[in-house]
């Protein structure tokens, strides 16, 4: 039986060798258009399927120019430079002849070098000891994740700190891979919700993810919970930033940055 996540990121070929076609999936709907994380995951899936791809994802940036409407959309993937250990891609998402998103991606080959991780994962009790949290019904994509907030849950308010930390995994369970990790970097609800303690108009303008994990580390993680944490630095002028980390034990899997649009509540 196909996992709903794999159904949502599925692609079909077109007459062009660098364009593939995607289909929105109702299980990953957001407040307006599809969940941005599933769009980004579809891009990673598309590049991974290319016969000329080099290695695994290292970096991804998606600029969300307009909401994607329900239905089919086209993904244009063009490698613009391939070096010995890294490969650069330009990405365009279009629908009905209009550009909906642009982006870039860097893939590369993991090399055995000196390594160190400076940050440490946030303190958290085991996932089994934390209650599952649900979002409101109209955020459909959230139902596809087992979410267990350690701090900064959706039902709270914090006037001084926008940090949320939670245990996270696909629902139903699914082995962690690069598309799934990509989607998880966008699961953090807008930080402005936590500061105000209420829903308000907000949406990601640009999302960047840096992949630190190797394919072997993702395979070793299996279907367990990822520990995810995010916070903002500054709110103002209709935008705020967001910085996040995703951990598997002591292994830093990915870091992510966003710029998010928001409007003050009425």
Secondary structure in CASP SS format (residue, H / E / C, confidence):
PFRMAT SS
TARGET T0000
AUTHOR 0000-0000-0000
METHOD secondary structure of the structure
MODEL  1
X C 1.00
X C 1.00
X C 1.00
X H 1.00
X H 1.00
X H 1.00
X H 1.00
X H 1.00
X C 1.00
X C 1.00
X C 1.00
X E 1.00
X E 1.00
X C 1.00
X C 1.00
X C 1.00
X C 1.00
X C 1.00
X E 1.00
X E 1.00
X E 1.00
X E 1.00
X E 1.00
X C 1.00
X C 1.00
X H 1.00
X H 1.00
X H 1.00
X E 1.00
X C 1.00
X C 1.00
X C 1.00
X C 1.00
X E 1.00
X C 1.00
X H 1.00
X H 1.00
X H 1.00
X H 1.00
X H 1.00
X H 1.00
X H 1.00
X H 1.00
X H 1.00
X H 1.00
X H 1.00
X H 1.00
X H 1.00
X C 1.00
X C 1.00
X C 1.00
X C 1.00
X C 1.00
X C 1.00
X C 1.00
X E 1.00
X E 1.00
X E 1.00
X E 1.00
X E 1.00
X E 1.00
X E 1.00
X E 1.00
X E 1.00
X C 1.00
X C 1.00
X C 1.00
X C 1.00
X C 1.00
X C 1.00
X C 1.00
X E 1.00
X E 1.00
X E 1.00
X E 1.00
X E 1.00
X E 1.00
X E 1.00
X E 1.00
X E 1.00
X E 1.00
X E 1.00
X C 1.00
X C 1.00
X C 1.00
X E 1.00
X E 1.00
X E 1.00
X E 1.00
X E 1.00
X E 1.00
X E 1.00
X E 1.00
X E 1.00
X E 1.00
X C 1.00
X C 1.00
X E 1.00
X E 1.00
X E 1.00
X E 1.00
X E 1.00
X E 1.00
X E 1.00
X E 1.00
X E 1.00
X E 1.00
X E 1.00
X C 1.00
X C 1.00
X C 1.00
X C 1.00
X C 1.00
X C 1.00
X C 1.00
X C 1.00
X C 1.00
X C 1.00
X C 1.00
X C 1.00
X C 1.00
X C 1.00
X C 1.00
X C 1.00
X C 1.00
X C 1.00
X H 1.00
X H 1.00
X H 1.00
X C 1.00
X C 1.00
X C 1.00
X E 1.00
X C 1.00
X C 1.00
X C 1.00
X C 1.00
X C 1.00
X C 1.00
X H 1.00
X H 1.00
X H 1.00
X H 1.00
X H 1.00
X E 1.00
X E 1.00
X E 1.00
X E 1.00
X E 1.00
X E 1.00
X E 1.00
X C 1.00
X C 1.00
X C 1.00
X C 1.00
X C 1.00
X C 1.00
X C 1.00
X C 1.00
X C 1.00
X C 1.00
X C 1.00
X C 1.00
X E 1.00
X E 1.00
X E 1.00
X E 1.00
X E 1.00
X E 1.00
X E 1.00
X C 1.00
X C 1.00
X C 1.00
X C 1.00
X C 1.00
X C 1.00
X C 1.00
X H 1.00
X H 1.00
X H 1.00
X H 1.00
X H 1.00
X H 1.00
X H 1.00
X C 1.00
X C 1.00
X C 1.00
X C 1.00
X C 1.00
X C 1.00
X H 1.00
X H 1.00
X H 1.00
X H 1.00
X H 1.00
X H 1.00
X C 1.00
X C 1.00
X C 1.00
X C 1.00
X C 1.00
X E 1.00
X E 1.00
X E 1.00
X E 1.00
X E 1.00
X E 1.00
X E 1.00
X E 1.00
X E 1.00
X E 1.00
X C 1.00
X C 1.00
X C 1.00
X H 1.00
X H 1.00
X H 1.00
X H 1.00
X H 1.00
X H 1.00
X H 1.00
X C 1.00
X C 1.00
X C 1.00
X C 1.00
X E 1.00
X E 1.00
X E 1.00
X E 1.00
X E 1.00
X E 1.00
X C 1.00
X C 1.00
X C 1.00
X E 1.00
X E 1.00
X C 1.00
X C 1.00
X E 1.00
X E 1.00
X E 1.00
X E 1.00
X E 1.00
X E 1.00
X E 1.00
X E 1.00
X E 1.00
X E 1.00
X C 1.00
X C 1.00
X E 1.00
X E 1.00
X E 1.00
X E 1.00
X E 1.00
X E 1.00
X E 1.00
X E 1.00
X E 1.00
X E 1.00
X E 1.00
X E 1.00
X C 1.00
X C 1.00
X C 1.00
X C 1.00
END
